[in-house]
């Protein structure tokens, strides 16, 4: 879905990088307000898609800020590095929150969110895999050296 946030590329714009980040941040906040209204409807399809779109937009914005090159091989100042890193951390935390909300909503009411593609995509972003059975989650995370059928303490 095209929007001002995805169309506005920081490196492709003229002017200072800080000003471009500020402008894109304004566009991003407008996007957050619009998608938050859609997510608040509670509709299984639209709320999960809105949260997923917000999360991926936040991830992409964070990646774009992290990829800002230094000008003329000059080092970026520590102050601007810290400011950029704080923005990146905030955007990544926001993305994780929206993806997690999708997954938690599906766990609270599995029938309502059955086969929802955006819940599956969010789960994939968080965990790296999609499981239709939430009870199987612990088995997927169990280390190979600890199998279910082997006793942990051997006695002689």
Steps between C-alpha positions, in 0.01 A plus 500: 500500500665826393517776758704809582728307734608240245521759218721738700860378480738679738811460283322604179384837636692824484577684819639397835454140609362608838229705327411209274473267799277754677273526195478123459430468874204736458368287214555188711305645796209579264514139377501371859188701583313372194596136548438512875141601426468200267658268758261627768199371306573148619416351162714185464607583145548877511643535850769238440587643159525853644731383780711298256530795258600730787759254626660452159496877436677554833757231416564651157534851644747374762700320231508813286632711788761235583620505138566875487850544362746749636555807285834532327645218707462714810413324821150553629507691828436309818198720575335422166593131529331483840194684371474272195549190715228614740262543207596160359445333840160670539389388153618142555320484834185633333524236226542224757200631696273493194616155387460368856151645528398311187635172637349553847160588350504171311596307812215655698240407238639238259167443323461869417848525346519155340705505178565874529794577272611806696515311828715239326725769351535668839581167662764440238655842571512435873588132525637410159237230450126458493328236705127435476514314830592731791549195724788383278697818561707354787601200290630721221721687746637196681872443438594189307709366790195488728248266350163431656550125527837513680527535877694801618661318794654159451536273800726197526 
